[in-house]
Amino acid sequence: MRFFRPILIGLLLISLSCSLLAYQGQGMFQQEDGQDFLPRNVRKQAEWIFTRFRYSTGGEGYGRFRRWAADYPKSDHQFVQGVRRLTRIDTQVAEQVVDADNDEIYNWPWIFIEDAGAWNINPQQAARLREYLQRGGFLMFDDTHGAYEWNRMVQGIHMILPDRFIEDLTDQDEIFHVLFDVVDRFQIPGTRYIWGGRRYTPDSRVPKWLGIRDDKGRIIVAICHNSDVGDAWEWADSPNYPEKSTTLAFRLGINYIIYGMTH
């Protein structure tokens, strides 16, 4: 037994090390085209995969700060963990990044778009996103603040859906009741407002919950304006971030997933 004990301990340590490496591999980055870094995609069958939209800003480019990747990847990881814990949705543990230049966009039924107040899409990309929505896809927009970012986001949305209008969602809309009853909606703060010292401008103080419907009345685009849901996901593990805001952010996101995939 004394001879086998060190061997057993060694095997356990090797197994633990492999498990840790496998877990860390889900959040590692691989270089693409020598300059950009995207997560390694874990290929497995799953009902839902967190998919983040990758866009160009036109001026900044992919080499500098990437507005589409704000809060990434921690926000995505922690939200996925919440979905796995709070629902029975078969969820892949690693996130996916996709852009409208690739037909792979049609593989993902639910796509998250961060800070579209900085995006720049061309007519070809808009047409692909339009077809994506016509095929039954769902877009969630988050983290735009104020009139300038709103107008920049809406300009792109009108390219995608020129014949649709954006409407306020109400407490009666089913999207707020598919799993959680989300009727007490308030502004979800970004860390730059609660820790970074930035003040809300007059045009960014009131949160907006908006949507776009198709011909059958199904919401195909959900917009969280003057709130930062992604920051609440990212800092859900921080005792300094408001727990009430985190709770609302997770409930909203989960409702949007279930609604988008069942309607």
ABEGO torsion letter per residue (X at the ends): XAAAAAAAAAAAAAAAAAAAAAAAAAABBBBBGGABBBBBBBBBBBABBBBBBBBBAGAAEAABBBAAABGOAAAAAAAAAAAAAABABBBBABBBBBBAABAAAAABABBBBBGAAABBBBAAAAAAAAAAAAAGBBBBBBGBBEAAAAAAAAAAAAAABAABBBBBBBAABAAAAAABBBABBBBBBBAAAAAAGBBBBAAAABBBBBBBBBAAGBBABBBBBGBBAAAAAAAAABAABBAAAAAAAAAAAAAAAAAAAAX
